[in-house]
Amino acid sequence: MRELEKILEEIEKARNCASINGDFNVAAAHEEDMNIIHKHMNDGWISVEERLPEDGTYLCTFKGELCGIEEPFTGMCGIENGVWDEPGYVTAWRPLPEPYRPEGSDGE
């Protein structure tokens, strides 16, 4: 139950900040709420047992035995037609984050 209280506290803090700044947009508020909730749900990781992503490249958690590494580790991996580039080693995945763009940058 404490985790739900943390989530509600973060959502309330985001709401208060938006209200104070006069920057309250319902769609943006909903997206922020979803981001807060996802952060508390295993930080956005999705188990391969839960579901597989669409074809593409993802940030993945690999079993420790890949490449002789003892502990689970994170890296990028592709999937095509439900088969990972490293079959049998991916345990969880999440979409890649947006690339870093300095403030005022137009993406170039």
N, C-alpha and C positions, 0 to 999 in steps of 0.2 A: 504494500500500500504506500510505502514511503516513496517509491519511484513515481507513482501517479501524482503525489503531492509535489515532487520536484518539477514534473512536467507542467502542472498547473501554475506553479510559481513562475516558471520561465515564460509561459504564455502571458500571464498577468503582467510581468515586467515588460515584455515586448509591447503589450497593449498600452500600458501607461506611458512608455517612452514615445510611442507613435502619437498618442493623444497630446502629450506635452509639446511635441514638435509640430503638431498640426498636420501630420503626414499619415492620416488614417485612410487607407484604401482597403476595401473589403477583400478583394482578390489577393492583394499582397499580404494581408493579415492571415488569410486562409493558408497561403503558401508557407508563411513563416510558422504557423501552427503545425503544419505537416512536417516541416523540417525539424522542429523541436521534438515532435513525437518520434520521428524516424531516428533521430540521434539517440534516443533512449531505447530503441528497439534494435539492440545489437549493432548500433552505430551504422545502420544501413546495409549490413551484410545479409545476403540471402543464401541459405544453404542449398547446395545442389540437390539435396534430397527433397527440398520444398518445391523447387522448380528450376528450370534451365532458362537462360536468357535467349533472346533472338540472336541470329548470327551477328558476329562483330567481335570487338576486342574489349576486354573487361579487366578490372582490377580484381585479382583472385587471391585466395588463401590456398596455399599448396601444402600437402602432407610433407612432413619433415624428411622423408626418405628420398625425395627428388634431389638430384645433384649432390648426394652425400651430406646434405644439411640435416642435422639432428632434429631441430625444432621446426614447427610450422612457420612458414614465412609468406610474405606478400609479394606479388609481382603481376605483370600483365600476361594475359593469355587470350587466345582467340578461340572461338567456337564456330563451327559450321555444321549445319544439319544435325544439331544435337550432340556433336562430338568435339570435345576439347582438343586443342593442339597437344596437350599433355594428358591423354586419357588416363583416368584412374588416380590422378594426383590432385585435382581441384576439389576442395571441400566446400568453398563458399565463394561468392562473387558479388560485385557491385559495379554500377556504371562508373566509367572514368569521370573524374571531376573536370570541370571546365578549365581550360588552360589559364595560367596567370596572365593577366593583362594589367600593366601599370595604369594608375589613374590618369585619365586624359588621353590614353592610347586609343587609336582607332583600329587596333588589331594588327597593325603591320609591324 
